[in-house]
């Protein structure tokens, strides 16, 4: 019956559309990873070989098969290139939020569940990666689901959910290799570790992971082990060959930005009074373990810390629930909503030439929405309607995200994605070769061309794509 549906859901559903599905294909595929993964998925869908990932005909063992299967199924359904790559990830991000709400409602109550889901669901990094066809959300969602399923065991040694948690860890291993096993290490310490070693717990993990790993090894032999395990696991931790070397403190500012506009709530999360609760300690250990593990690694990218965000958002919600007054905390979060219209001005140039080269943002009237929402959130909390205050900030974040998409995506499509360039050269593709361009342009153009464009040094043609100012490219005669 409709009256049994929570009233808040009627607000959350349109917010979810704005945040996760609005303008999802407005820009072409971005960066080096998104077109590369989409190319592998498309080839799986067309060839019918769902075991060996192939990039333009050659085996490519950078990641396991989960994302490729998701996107490949979307290609089989006839979705456009951008939707086939991105829609499965956006659906997974939303599906996890539903699961997250149900688990937190069971563990901490409905108010905490709603606040945590609104915080996580509108936080910058979670939303940003949900809009891209890369492996970070599949890992974060499956690993976090496993950790949430393990929570009753942590709290009171209730083992009923452990087989399901084990299966979700298996999906996490199918999303990004051995990384989630290292992230799960805190669960395997202590005198009750034998609960995880029982056959009814181990078998679901093996049933999920073993078929693909065994078949891929059987078909490709030592090459699979060398490339997948040695190069793309251990080298990422110990070598800077992948050119993502960052200092140990890299994730501290990233974490603050990742949870915008909710970053001020770190203070409330740390001030909480319920630290004797084993579930709360578990959330803290979960978050810190992810942060420490990826801080140790030489190679660092912002998306690596996504698996800690569900734990941090839950801690923030618990801190909000316990606070005698949260009006100033919520007002501070609402004030940070100004980051979205600022990002709309800065983002395209920052992606092309780096943040240091981006111009200072110009004041716009839309900035005044942030203090108005801050006043609303402050007023609602002052009258004992804290959840409504959190919802007010979440609505502002959703509208800010939608505005950011509308304002910045066309520029990203023109200047950053290879789709726009491909549309210009498609009619003369047989006369075009690739000069010295960065990987994002090479992989992007090769995705849209389907048959990769040759390098000019190998097959000179009348026109060539060359590097221009910043990260731009240009088409010029090949003299």
C-alpha positions in Angstrom: 0.0 0.0 0.0 1.3 3.5 -0.8 0.8 4.7 2.7 3.4 2.2 3.9 6.1 3.7 1.7 8.3 6.1 3.8 7.3 9.7 2.9 11.0 10.6 2.6 11.3 8.2 -0.3 9.1 10.4 -2.6 11.8 13.1 -2.2 14.8 10.7 -2.4 13.7 9.1 -5.7 13.9 12.3 -7.8 17.1 13.2 -6.0 18.6 9.9 -7.0 17.6 10.6 -10.7 19.3 14.0 -10.6 22.4 12.8 -9.0 23.0 9.4 -10.7 21.1 9.3 -14.1 20.5 12.8 -15.3 22.8 13.7 -18.3 24.7 10.4 -17.8 25.7 10.3 -21.5 26.1 14.0 -22.0 29.9 13.7 -22.4 31.9 11.1 -24.3 34.1 8.6 -22.4 36.8 10.4 -20.4 40.4 9.7 -19.4 42.4 6.6 -20.4 40.5 4.0 -18.3 36.9 4.5 -19.2 37.3 4.0 -23.0 39.8 1.2 -22.4 37.4 -0.8 -20.1 34.5 -0.1 -22.4 36.5 -1.4 -25.4 37.2 -4.6 -23.6 33.5 -5.0 -22.6 32.4 -4.3 -26.1 34.8 -6.9 -27.5 33.5 -9.5 -25.0 29.9 -8.7 -26.0 30.7 -9.0 -29.7 33.0 -12.0 -29.6 31.2 -14.1 -27.0 34.4 -14.7 -25.2 33.6 -13.7 -21.6 36.8 -15.2 -20.1 39.8 -13.4 -21.6 39.7 -9.6 -21.5 41.0 -8.3 -24.8 42.0 -4.8 -25.7 41.8 -4.4 -29.5 42.5 -8.0 -30.0 45.3 -8.6 -27.5 44.8 -10.1 -24.0 44.7 -7.3 -21.3 45.0 -8.5 -17.7 44.8 -5.2 -15.7 41.5 -5.9 -14.0 39.2 -8.9 -13.4 36.0 -9.4 -15.3 33.2 -8.0 -13.2 33.0 -4.6 -14.8 33.5 -6.0 -18.3 30.6 -8.4 -17.7 28.4 -5.6 -16.5 29.2 -3.3 -19.4 29.3 -6.1 -21.9 25.7 -7.1 -20.9 24.7 -3.5 -21.5 26.3 -3.5 -24.9 24.4 -6.7 -25.7 21.2 -4.9 -24.8 21.9 -2.3 -27.5 22.7 0.7 -25.2 24.8 3.5 -26.6 28.5 3.5 -25.9 28.3 5.9 -23.0 25.3 4.3 -21.3 26.7 0.8 -21.7 29.8 1.9 -19.9 28.2 4.0 -17.2 24.7 2.9 -16.5 25.7 -0.4 -14.8 28.0 1.5 -12.5 25.4 4.1 -11.6 22.8 1.4 -11.0 25.3 -0.5 -8.7 26.0 2.7 -6.8 22.3 3.3 -6.2 21.6 -0.4 -5.4 24.3 -0.3 -2.8 22.7 2.8 -1.2 19.4 0.8 -0.8 21.3 -2.1 0.8 23.3 0.3 3.0 20.0 1.9 4.2 18.5 -1.5 5.1 21.6 -2.7 7.0 22.0 0.6 9.0 18.3 0.7 9.8 18.6 -2.8 11.3 21.7 -1.9 13.3 21.2 1.7 14.3 17.7 2.8 13.5 15.8 4.5 10.7 17.0 8.0 11.4 20.7 7.1 11.3 20.1 5.0 8.1 18.5 7.9 6.3 21.2 10.4 7.3 24.0 8.1 6.4 22.5 7.2 3.0 21.9 10.9 2.2 25.4 11.8 3.2 27.1 9.0 1.2 24.7 9.3 -1.7 25.4 13.0 -2.2 29.2 13.1 -1.3 31.4 14.3 -4.1 33.7 11.3 -4.7 31.0 8.7 -4.5 28.9 10.5 -7.0 31.8 11.4 -9.2 32.9 7.8 -9.7 29.3 6.6 -10.1 29.3 8.5 -13.3 32.2 6.7 -14.9 32.6 3.2 -16.3 35.6 2.3 -14.1 36.2 -0.3 -11.4 36.2 1.9 -8.3 32.5 1.8 -7.5 32.2 -2.0 -8.2 35.0 -2.6 -5.7 33.7 -0.1 -3.1 30.1 -1.4 -3.3 30.9 -5.1 -3.1 33.6 -4.8 -0.5 31.4 -2.5 1.7 28.4 -4.8 1.3 30.6 -7.6 2.6 31.8 -5.5 5.6 28.2 -4.5 6.5 27.1 -8.2 6.3 30.0 -9.0 8.7 28.9 -6.5 11.3 26.6 -8.8 13.3 29.5 -11.2 13.6 31.7 -8.4 14.9 29.1 -7.2 17.4 27.9 -10.5 18.8 29.5 -13.3 16.8 26.4 -14.0 14.8 27.6 -16.1 11.9 24.4 -16.3 9.9 25.5 -13.7 7.4 29.1 -14.8 7.0 28.4 -17.0 3.8 26.8 -13.9 2.2 29.7 -11.7 3.3 32.1 -14.3 1.8 30.2 -14.2 -1.5 30.4 -10.4 -1.6 34.1 -10.5 -0.9 34.3 -12.9 -3.9 32.5 -10.3 -6.0 35.0 -7.7 -4.7 37.8 -9.9 -5.9 36.1 -10.1 -9.2 35.9 -6.3 -9.3 39.6 -5.5 -8.6 41.7 -8.5 -7.8 43.3 -9.2 -4.5 43.0 -5.7 -3.1 39.7 -6.5 -1.1 41.4 -9.4 0.7 44.0 -7.0 2.1 41.3 -4.6 3.0 39.5 -7.4 4.9 42.5 -8.2 7.0 41.0 -6.7 10.2 38.2 -9.4 10.1 40.8 -12.1 10.1 42.5 -11.1 13.3 41.6 -12.5 16.7 40.6 -15.7 18.3 37.3 -16.1 16.3 39.0 -16.1 12.9 38.1 -19.8 12.6 34.5 -18.8 11.9 35.7 -17.6 8.5 37.5 -20.8 7.7 34.5 -23.1 7.9 33.4 -24.7 4.6 30.0 -23.1 4.5 31.8 -19.7 4.6 34.7 -20.5 2.3 32.7 -22.2 -0.4 30.6 -19.1 -1.5 33.9 -17.2 -2.0 35.4 -19.9 -4.1 32.1 -20.4 -6.0 32.2 -16.7 -7.0 35.9 -16.4 -7.8 37.4 -19.7 -8.8 35.6 -20.3 -12.1 36.9 -17.2 -13.9 40.4 -17.2 -12.4 40.8 -20.9 -13.2 39.5 -20.6 -16.7 41.5 -17.4 -17.4 44.7 -19.2 -16.2 43.8 -22.3 -18.2 43.5 -20.3 -21.4 46.4 -17.9 -20.9 48.9 -19.6 -18.6 51.7 -17.8 -16.9 51.1 -14.5 -18.9 47.9 -14.1 -16.9 49.7 -14.6 -13.5 52.6 -12.3 -14.5 50.5 -9.4 -15.8 47.6 -9.6 -13.4 49.3 -10.5 -10.1 52.9 -9.3 -10.4 52.6 -6.2 -12.6 49.1 -4.9 -11.7 49.2 -5.9 -8.0 52.6 -5.8 -6.4 54.1 -3.3 -8.8 51.3 -0.8 -7.9 52.4 -1.0 -4.3 56.2 -1.0 -4.7 57.0 0.7 -8.0 56.4 4.2 -9.4 56.4 2.8 -13.0 52.7 3.6 -13.3 53.4 7.3 -12.7 50.9 7.7 -9.9 53.5 8.3 -7.1 52.2 10.6 -4.3 53.3 11.5 -0.8 52.0 9.5 2.2 49.6 12.3 3.2 48.0 12.5 -0.2 44.7 11.1 0.9 44.2 13.5 3.8 43.1 16.4 1.7 41.5 14.0 -0.8 39.3 12.6 2.0 38.1 16.1 2.9 37.2 16.8 -0.7 35.7 13.4 -1.2 32.9 14.0 1.3 32.0 17.5 0.2 29.6 19.1 1.2 29.6 16.9 4.4 33.3 17.3 5.4 32.6 19.4 8.5 30.8 16.4 10.0 34.2 14.8 10.6 34.2 16.7 13.8 30.9 15.2 14.9 32.0 11.7 13.9 35.1 12.0 16.2 33.1 13.5 19.1 30.6 10.6 19.3 29.9 9.2 22.7 29.1 5.6 21.8 32.6 4.2 21.2 32.0 1.2 23.5 29.7 -0.1 20.8 31.7 -2.8 18.9 29.9 -1.9 15.7 31.0 1.7 15.9 34.6 0.6 16.6 34.3 -1.7 13.6 33.3 1.2 11.3 36.3 3.2 12.5 38.8 0.3 12.0 37.3 -0.3 8.6 37.8 3.3 7.6 41.3 3.6 9.0 42.5 0.3 7.5 41.5 1.5 4.0 43.2 4.8 4.5 46.4 3.3 5.9 46.7 0.5 3.3 46.4 2.9 0.3 48.6 5.5 2.0 51.4 2.9 2.2 51.2 2.2 -1.5 53.5 4.2 -3.7 50.9 4.7 -6.4 47.8 6.6 -5.3 44.7 7.8 -7.1 41.7 9.5 -5.5 39.3 6.7 -6.2 41.3 4.2 -4.2 39.8 5.4 -0.9 36.1 5.0 -2.0 35.8 1.8 0.1 36.2 3.8 3.3 33.4 6.3 2.5 30.4 4.1 3.6 32.0 3.6 7.0 32.8 7.3 7.4 29.3 8.4 6.4 27.8 6.0 9.0 30.1 7.4 11.7 29.0 10.9 10.7 25.3 9.9 10.9 25.9 8.4 14.4 27.6 11.6 15.5 24.7 13.7 14.1 22.2 11.6 16.0 24.0 11.9 19.3 24.7 15.7 19.1 22.7 17.9 21.4 22.7 20.5 18.6 23.9 20.1 15.1 22.6 23.4 13.6 26.0 25.0 13.1 27.4 21.7 11.7 24.7 21.4 9.1 24.9 25.1 8.3 28.6 24.7 7.6 27.9 21.7 5.3 25.3 23.8 3.4 27.8 26.6 3.1 30.1 24.3 1.2 27.4 23.8 -1.4 29.0 26.8 -3.1 31.7 24.3 -4.2 29.4 23.0 -7.0 28.9 26.2 -9.0 32.6 27.0 -8.5 33.5 23.6 -9.8 31.3 24.1 -12.8 33.5 27.1 -13.8 36.9 25.5 -12.9 36.5 21.8 -13.7 36.9 21.8 -17.5 40.1 23.9 -17.5 41.5 22.1 -14.5 41.1 18.8 -16.3 42.8 20.1 -19.3 45.7 22.0 -17.9 45.8 21.3 -14.1 44.1 23.1 -11.2 47.0 25.6 -10.8 46.3 26.9 -14.3 42.5 27.2 -13.8 41.2 30.8 -13.6 39.7 32.2 -10.4 36.0 31.6 -10.4 33.7 34.6 -11.0 30.9 35.4 -8.6 27.4 34.3 -9.8 24.0 34.8 -8.2 23.6 31.0 -7.8 26.3 31.2 -5.0 23.7 32.8 -2.8 21.7 29.5 -2.7 24.3 28.1 -0.3 23.7 30.6 2.6 19.9 30.3 2.0 20.1 26.5 2.4 22.4 26.9 5.4 19.8 29.1 7.1 17.1 26.6 6.4 19.1 23.7 7.8 20.0 25.7 10.9 16.4 26.6 11.5 15.1 23.0 11.0 17.7 21.6 13.5 16.9 24.3 16.0 13.3 23.1 15.9 14.2 19.5 16.5 13.9 18.4 12.9 17.4 17.2 12.3 16.6 14.7 9.6 14.8 17.4 7.7 17.9 19.6 8.1 20.1 16.9 6.6 17.6 16.4 3.8 17.7 20.2 3.0 21.5 20.0 2.6 21.1 16.8 0.5 18.6 18.5 -1.8 21.0 21.4 -2.2 23.8 18.9 -3.1 21.6 17.1 -5.6 20.7 20.4 -7.3 24.3 21.5 -7.2 25.4 18.2 -8.9 22.7 18.6 -11.6 23.9 22.2 -12.2 27.5 21.1 -12.4 26.5 18.5 -15.0 24.6 21.0 -17.1 27.3 23.7 -16.9 30.5 21.7 -17.2 29.6 18.5 -19.2 29.3 20.2 -22.6 32.8 21.8 -22.2 34.2 18.4 -21.0 32.7 16.8 -24.1 34.2 19.3 -26.5 37.6 19.7 -24.9 38.4 16.5 -22.9 36.5 13.6 -24.5 37.6 12.1 -27.8 34.0 11.8 -28.9 33.8 15.4 -30.2 37.1 15.0 -32.1 36.0 11.7 -33.6 32.8 13.2 -34.9 34.9 15.7 -36.8 37.3 13.2 -38.3 35.0 10.2 -38.7 34.3 10.9 -42.4 38.1 11.0 -43.2 39.3 8.4 -40.7 41.1 6.5 -43.4 43.3 9.5 -43.9 44.2 10.1 -40.2 47.0 8.8 -38.0 48.0 9.4 -34.4 51.0 11.6 -33.5 52.5 12.0 -30.0 49.2 12.3 -28.0 48.5 11.2 -24.4 46.8 7.9 -23.6 43.4 9.4 -22.9 43.2 10.7 -26.5 44.6 7.5 -28.0 42.3 5.2 -26.1 39.3 7.4 -26.6 39.8 7.8 -30.4 40.4 4.0 -30.7 37.2 3.3 -28.8 35.1 5.4 -31.0 36.8 4.3 -34.2 36.5 0.6 -33.2 39.4 -0.2 -35.5 42.4 1.6 -33.9 43.9 4.5 -35.8 47.6 3.8 -36.7 50.5 5.6 -35.2 52.0 8.1 -37.7 55.4 6.6 -37.3 54.1 3.2 -38.4 51.6 4.3 -41.1 51.8 7.9 -42.2 48.6 9.4 -43.5 47.5 12.8 -44.9 46.3 14.0 -41.5 47.6 13.5 -38.0 46.2 14.1 -34.5 48.9 15.9 -32.5 49.3 17.3 -29.0 48.3 21.0 -28.6 48.3 23.4 -25.6 47.6 21.8 -22.2 45.9 18.4 -22.7 44.3 19.4 -26.0 44.8 17.9 -29.4 44.6 19.3 -32.9 44.2 17.8 -36.4 46.8 19.1 -38.8 48.2 18.1 -42.3 51.0 15.5 -42.1 53.9 17.2 -43.8 
